[in-house]
Amino acid sequence: MCGCQIQQLYNNWMEGDIMTILNESNRNVSALNDVPFPGITICSDLQLQNLDNNLTILNQTLDREYEDSINLMCHVYEPNLNIGQHSISSKTWDLLLNAHRIFCKQRVISITWIREKINVPCQYFQPVYTIYGVCYSLNMVPFHQLLNNDYNQVLSNLNHTKADIITNATNTAWDPEIGFNKNAKPFNLPWKVIGDTVEDSVIIRFNLQNENTRKHCPKTDKGMTLFLHSPIDVPANIQPTAYIAVNNIAYITTTFTWLTTSESILGWKPDMRHCYYQHERTLKFFRIYTINNCDIECRANNSLKMCGCVAYYHPRDINTPICGSENYKCMRQYSNDVYSIFDKHLFTINTTNDCNCLNVCTEIRFKHNVVYTHRNLTKKVKNPQKRYPYKSIIVMYYKRNLWGVQRTALIPVNEFLGNIGGSLGLFLGASIISVFELIYFFVIRLYVDRWNKNKVKRNFKKTRKLPLV
């Protein structure tokens, strides 16, 4: 019975190995000093403009790629699959976007970061591909520190002027495991907000007027999709936070959960503690590991392996072809967790579940709440030249509710040993003293007795050899 009880304790210890507990020591406003504000990514509904000014392309293949590129950008959810282009080269893709995309300066008017107004804001945004098209990210780790050289080169081909604090950044200002670097300057990205009142807010003003865009796509949409995310997560396929419409003000309150891992399980294998430290998992396209970055890289690898191309918003190098409309279904099938209510065969396909993308052991999880108000933002403008008839504003700030959570062992080793000792004492009357007694009687005592016995034999043999007097 004692053996069965100990076996059950061992099974419970192995199966229920990790739990998360509330860490009260991190529940204070001072924790904001160690946490960056979320990355802010904006995606315009309008993606391409001036399409009636077609570029002269002499090569017929490039011309079909050009047409299919417009098809994919203008119909994100339902592209025309009858164009029949298998793949698109990076050269054609960059040519289209640099000539016809909507630029950041056409959408962003100004930024106010904790009462500091930035009137030339777009130099602090970095262009990035998402499932919504070409977007612009603010308050992210500089891409040359976050991405490997090949993927960074792909995004750098989108002609966009960046501030010196982005292009000349040599040291990472913030590390997910260590926090802010002691030598980091306040202006280095990512920025932080150290207060949790409405006055400690981030305000971005948008111009949503489609002015002088001539033939464009989509034809009717006039708004912005907003993503708030970790400054080290590339928002290629994450869920949007809010939608910014004309003459709307969106108030976004943000809370964060600071998840850490107990030092008591530092030596455990990642599969047992269900998380990776940064040095334990490296990615091909990203210098910093997160579960989101791992997931999007896994999807890209599956798509490239099965279809020979990747989606335009997947991480890739400059020589990897982009999936055209002919390969669109293949890409969607193999770059997602495949499930279909019609085709049972899809269950056997290797998907992103095989990539072993675990959480990071130290991470910040953001949660957001959005409230919209409608106002006519064009009235009472002092300077008519700066009047924007289609203006919108987002106001973002922290909520006072802060949480610290720690990942630790459900049953610590000392508790596990205590339970085993309790079972031994209950069933056998054993204790630690009993363990030493067993060692003494079955190891030391046996050795000593044997040694004494051999000594007696040796002495007896010596006495027999002595001469008789």
Buried (B, 14 or more C-beta within 10 A) or exposed (E): EBEEBBEEBEEBBEEEBBEBEEBEEBEEEEBBEBBBBBBBBBBBBBBBBEBEEBEEBEEEEBBBBBBBBBBBBBBBEEBBBEBEBBBBBBEBBBBBBEBBBBBBBBBBBBBBBBEEEBEEBBBBBBBBBBBBBBBBBBBBBBBBBBBBEBBBBBBBBBEBEBBEBBEEBEEBBBBBBEBBEEEBEEEBBBBBBBBBEEEBBBBBBBBBBBEEBEEBBBEEBBBBBBBBBBBBBBBBBBEBBBBBBBBBBBBBBBBBBBBBBBEEBEEBEBEEBBBBBBEEBEBEBBBBBBBBBBBBBBBBBBBBEBBBBBBBBBBBBBEBBBBBBBBBEBBBBBBBEBEEEEEEEBEEBEBBEEBEBBBBBBBBEBBBEBEEEEEEBEEEEEEEEEEBBBBBBBBBBBBEEBBBBBBBBBBBEEEBEEBBBEBBBEBEEBEEEEEEEEEEEEEEEEEEEEEEEEEEEEEEEEEEEEEEE
